[in-house]
């Protein structure tokens, strides 16, 4: 069984690719009809990921990934083609029809639904069940009290989908079996455990927070212990790793926060589910939390894409706006300094210049703070953040008694290595100066201590052998396509290459706007740059403009890509999404005609050159020379008429 072709086409055409892509990264305008963002498929700091909503296509100039919205969903969620179509159809609430492989055994049932989709449905059903239990079950009273004690009413619980898992150990199982989920699916979802006497509910007698992916599908749960007789000691229990749930990649609250994160260019990372709730209710709607793990490199990548982080510090780009981007970690309790130090000095320091730390007085978490002092106090906590390095270094200093001389010396010994570990050397003198101020010491003495600490660290690293940490120095990885699959790309500075490229962009993107008589001027061999000639051959091989005009632009681009040899397919993808310099059909039509005619003119000029040299090589009375001379004259005449059309005749 497969999904009917018409239905696939319907899903492809009615899904807005910018909306789907926008769930994973923040897109900004990149000229008429074009959007740009940070690529989700490779690590980059300047956006090379392009989306053309009107064509329904995307392409990354950095890694060469590209295609339509179905291809995007396949790649980002690791789905099969059918699963991706099902997911998108689900989004449109469009019922798919299936047929068998050899003909049309039509049917309106959804039989061979992909596993991922089934697991998403199981989670949706489970979330609904848990929420219902919290609202109605007498057993859930403890859960309702827990929430009420933290300032969350019924409405707040419903907004975040909080629920309660029955204590019996089989309430959810019964509910899901009643909806014809199989044993295999229940185990694969992580909602059920497999015991000796069969399946059992993984979560029993706990308060349940549904964890959603960035698109808003529930993919797992965080569960808090409520009862003393709970046989599982852990205060929090999460869904185990499944096809859907990867703890290194989920952030609780991201589905609710992502719009504000993109708008304000700020993300607030708190430590718990109730903290996310408290922040959002207090008006800090950029708050998220990790789920049972620390904020790691995958999280950094996800957040960076939503922030639209274009470069580290000091980027002087005059791009769309001048808002600073910030990542604010809200730490609570005694370990705040330690956590800040880990954040500051381990891993990806490119991110740290945007990173801030906020700590509430008295070690309160945002939820407690809101309880004690209200919404304004939570907003204020976030507002009073301090730069990460400053916070980390000060934390190292504040452990010592600075009123005594040996306390200050000990503090310097503790803090100097921290300053030395700032990888961006241009930031070190400033922090050395600040450190001197906090310690009440001479700047020069502090600078020396920092220098010594740096040399010591390098010696240690050399002996440890493990140099070249992540993101080590040297050429950046941006723009480097993985493993030799670098697309063929002609020199962009070559004026002929440029004009040929522009013409192909039109032939692929707006074939219906290219005047028919002008396309006819482009015969075989009209393109001089080999890669572009191969693309033009593919355009012709796919049926040329006559066929193109009967297809949707996206389908036409696919057809050209299919007709192209493997090596130039990424190039076709690029050409299919490159921004065109006009927006209205009328202006585009004029532009398309002019670039196509320019290519024809260049091709004719090339041809005239070879005819001339042939005429010159042959004896004047040779019949071949006479024939070539005749052709030369008609070709020159033709070129003249083309030139008149180009100059607007
Ligand atoms: Zn990429």
Boltz pocket constraint, residues with backbone or C-beta under 6 A from the ligand:
constraints:
  - pocket:
      binder: B
      contacts: [[A, 39], [A, 40], [A, 41], [A, 42], [A, 49], [A, 60], [A, 61], [A, 62], [A, 63], [A, 64], [A, 65]]
      max_distance: 6.0
